[in-house]
Amino acid sequence: MSFPSLENLLSKIAPGRAMRDAIDRIVEQGNGGLIACCPLEEIKGIITSGFQMEADLTPQRLAELAKMDGAIVINEKMQKITYSNAHLAPDPTISSQETGTRHRAAEQTAKQLEIPVIAISERRNRITIYFKEKRYILRDISTILSKVNQALLILDQYRSDYDEALGELTALEFDGRVLPYHVATVLRRIAQMLEMKKEISRMFVELGQEKDLPERQLENLLVGVEQEFKFLIKDFQHHDQKPEDVKKQIRKLSSEDLLATEKTMAPLGYEEEDLDSFLSSRGYRLLSKIPRLPMPVIERMVKEFENFEAIWEVSKEELKEVKGIGEARANTIKEGLRRIENRVHIMEEMGNY
């Protein structure tokens, strides 16, 4: 099967693809059509009449064949036309919500053979895709772009909320006053952004070559988020579970659960009685912001000093006792942390945090 999912099928008929060009031509001509995508041997048993053929699929050829009443059969790679003017006779006992003959035949054929069937309505200029048990109305590009732009605006607000929450968390890490609530707030913002990314990415499938600009906007809005997600888990988790596993558990939480600190912190190993206690960050996230500081060195620092408060207060001489840290790197670490703290204080004074 060349179409493991509906999303995969939609990507094959997105703008820029020959199939989408053909569909658009059929609509522009004011014609209807029925296109089944599968090997000929899979559908031949329900074809009662028509013409078997072997021709390369081109938008012009497919649009011309659609002028006939019957269905067109193309191979699963959407490269060859194998049958035209085909009368389909699927099992009439298969349930269908459609009342029109063409759309009912399309739905029943898709269900019976578990293949994609595209039905084009000549009266309503509507393209309906039937795929196994699914029914999907193909939207025009302007509609999808409008929805993508709306979603990007929402994501932009999520990013603003996230930056504010992350800035507050950073200030509290330096002061040693982090509560589970503060960590949960940042994790909730991340989960919201990643869920919105998922929705936008689904719409990108239908945009095809039109997705380039909004895709760059999406990438810019999510710069650094995945990395911060991983480091937050490493900084505050109560157990030794892999960060990727914890991320998956957080991503599975519902919108309602994400609003509850205890539900958001549970994947990190926290129980309800832990929620009123101050937390000690291990320091992975803040140390990773220091230029040219390798992760193995960060790992050794965390192992040696246990938490960020200790790392923040330790002297340069004590830092140099860690393998991989000499005079120059010790200065870089101390100066780098001071710069981060100063930046936080400046932003606080500006009223951003």
N, C-alpha and C positions, 0 to 999 in steps of 0.2 A: 504494500500500500504506500503510495507516494505522498499521501496526506495524513500524517499521524494526528493532526488536530485541525480545528477550524481556523486557528490563527495561521497555521502553515498554508492552508488553502488560500486565505485572504492575501498572504504575501505574494502568491503566484498570480494574483489578478489585481495587484496594486498598480497605480499609475507608473508608466514606463515599461510595463510588461505588454507583450503582444496581445494577450488575452483581454487586458483592460481596454486597449485600443479597439479591439474587435467589438467588445460589449458597448463601448461608447458610440461606435459607428452604427450599430443596430438601433440603439436608442435614438440617435440623431435622424435616422431614416424613418422613424416612426413605426418600426416593425417590432413584432414580438419574437420570442425565440425560446428554444429549450436546448440546453447543451449539457450532455452527460460526459463526465470525465472518468474514463475507466478503460481497461483492455477490452477489445471488442468481444472476446470470448465470454466475458463476465455478463454482458448485457444482451448478447445475441438471442438468448432464450426467450426474451420478452419483446423482441422486435417482430412485428407481424408483416411489415412491408417497408419499402424504402430502397436505397441504393448503397451497396457497399462500394467503398472507394479507398484509395491510398494516395493522399495528397498532403504536401507540407501545409502546416497551418500558417496562414497569413491573415491579418486583420481584414483585408479586402475580401479574401476568399470566404472567410467565415461570415462576414456581413452579407455577401451575396447569397450564400446558402440559406441564411436565416429568412430570406424572402419566401421560401417554401414553408408549408404548414408544419411539417414533421420536425422531429428532434434531430440534432446533430450530435454525433458521437466523436469525441476526440480522445487520444490516448492520455494516460495519466501524467505524462511529462508535458502535456499541452504543446506538442510539437507536430502531431499528425492528425488529420481528419480521416476517420475510418468508416463513417456511415453518414448519410444525409437523408433528409425527408423521411426519417424513421418514425413509424407509428409504434408507440410504446404501449404495452398491455401488461402493466404490473398487476399483482394480486389485488383484486378489488375489495377484498375483505380487510386489507390493511387500513388502519384508521388514518383519516386526513381531516384537517380543519379547513381545507380549501374548498371553495365552491366551484371555481373555474376549472374547466377540463384540463387545460395545460398545467396549471399549478398543482392540481390534485395528482396528475400523472407524475409530475416531478417529485412531489413529496413521497408518494407511494414507492416510486422507483428507488429513491435515495434510501428509504427505510428497508426495502426488501433486499437490495444488493449491497447496502452500506457503502455507497459511492456518493461523490459530490454531483449534484445536478443544479444547474443555474437556470432559473426561469426569468424571462424578461417580459414584462407586461407592456403591450403596445398602447393601451389606453392610459395607464397611469405613469408610464416611464419609470416603473419600479423594477429593480433587480433583486430577486429573492434567491438566496442560496440555501439549498437543502443538503444537509450533510449528516448522514445517519439519522439520528432522532432530532437533530437541531434544525432550526429555521432562522435565518439571519437576513435582514434587509440591508443591502449594500448602500451605504450613504455616499452622497456626492462629496467631493473634496472640500468645497467651501464650508459645508456643515461640519466636517471633521476638523478642519483647521480652526474654525470658530471655537469648537469644544476644547481643542488642544490649547489655544490661547487662554481660554478661561481657566483651564487647569493649571497652566503655567503661572497665572496671576495668583491663584490660591497657593501654589508651591512657593512663590516668592514671599508671601506672607508667612508661610510656615518657616521659611529660611530665616526671616527676620526674627521670629519668635525663638527659633533655635539658637541663633547667634546671641540673643539677649540672655537666654537661659545658660548657655555655655560660658558666657562672660561672667555671669554671677557665680557659677560653679568654680571657675578658675580663681576668682577673688577669694572664695571661701576655702579653697584648697591651701592657699598661702596663709590664711588665718587659722587653719585647723578647725573650721566650724561647719564642715559639710554634714548635712543630714541626709538620710535616704530619700527624703522628698526632693532634694535638689538633684540628685542623680536620676531619680525616676522622671523628673520633669524633662531633662535633656533626652533621656531614652524615649520618652513619649513623642517628643518633637521629631526625633530621628525616625521612629516607626511611622509617623504620619507622612514624612517626606518620602520614605521608601515605598509606602503604599501608593502615594500619588504618582511616584515614578512608574510604578507597575501599571497603573491605569493609563498614563500617557503613552508608555511603551506599547501597550495594546493598540492604541489608536495609531501609532506610528506604522504598524503593520499595514494598515489600509492606505497610508499616505504615500508609500513607495518613495519615488524620487523627490516628492514634495516635502519630505521630512527633514531635509538637511538643516535649515535654519532653526526650527524649533528644537531639533535634536541638540544643536550646539547650545541653545539657551538652557535646555535641561541639564546638560553636562556642567555648565557654569554654575547653576543653582545648587548642584550637589557636590561641588568640589570639596574634598576632604571629609565628607560625611561618613563614608564607609570606614575609613581609617580611624576616625574619632570613635565610632561605634565599637570597634574592636578594642581600642585602648581603654575606653570607659569600662568595658567588661573586665579587662585584665586588671585595671586599677581597683575595682570595688567588689569583685566576686568573692563569695565566702567559701567557695569550694574549688576543686581543681578541674572542673569540667572544661572541655575545649570551648574557647570563645565562639567558634562557629556554631556549636550546638546551642549555646546560650542565645546567640543571635536568632537562631531559628525559633526557639521557644518564645522569645519576645515578639517576633514577627507574627506568630500565630495568635497572639492576644487580640481580642476584639477591641473596638473603639471604647467600649464601656470599661473593659478591664484595664486599659491603658490609663484611664482617669484615676484609678485606685493605686496608690503608692504600693500597698502590700502585694497587689497582683503583678505590678511591673517589676518589683524587686525580687519576687519569688524565684524566677529563673536564675538569679544570681546567688541564691542560697539563703535569703533572708526570711525570717519569720516575723509574725506580727509584733512580738516583744522586742525585736531589734530596731523598730522604726523610730524610736525616740532617742537613739544613741548617736553620738557623733561618729563619723566614719573617718578612717585614715586612708588616704589615697596611696597607692604604691608608687605613683609618679611616672608611669609609662607615657601617658599622654603629654604631660608638660615637658618631660625630658626629650621626647621625640621632636619637639619644636626647636631644639638647639641644633644649628647647622653642623653637619659632618660629625654627628655623634652616633656611632654605629650601634645597632640594636644589641649585639653581644655585650658591649660595654654597659649599656642601660640595664641589661639583665643582671650583670654582675653587681652594679650599684644597688639595684633593688634587693638582691640577695644579701648584700653586705649590710645595708642600712634599714631594710624592711619597709620603710614608708617614706612618703615625700617630705613630711615635716622634718625627719631626721636628715634627709639629703639636703634640704634647704638650709638647715642650720649648721651642717658639718663644715669644718675648716678645709682649706685647700690642702693642707698637709695630710689630713685624713683621707681626702679624695684620692690623693696620689698613691695611697696604699692599695687601691683597687687596680687589678691587672688591666693594663691598657690605658691608664690615665697617668700622664706625665705632667710636667709643669704647665706646658702650653694648653693641654686639654683641660686641666683643672681650672685654669683661668677662663677658658671658653665656657665651661659649665657654669661657673659662678656668675660670669658676666651675662650669659644667656638667660639665666633665671632672673637676674636683676632686671633685664630688659623686659621680660614678660610681666614681672610684677609692676614695673613702672607703667607699662602700656595699660594694664588693668586699672591702675589708679587714675591715669589720664582719662580713660573712658568713663570711669565712675564720676569724675568731676564734671565731665561733659553731659552727664545725665543719661548715658546710654545703657548703663547697667543698673 
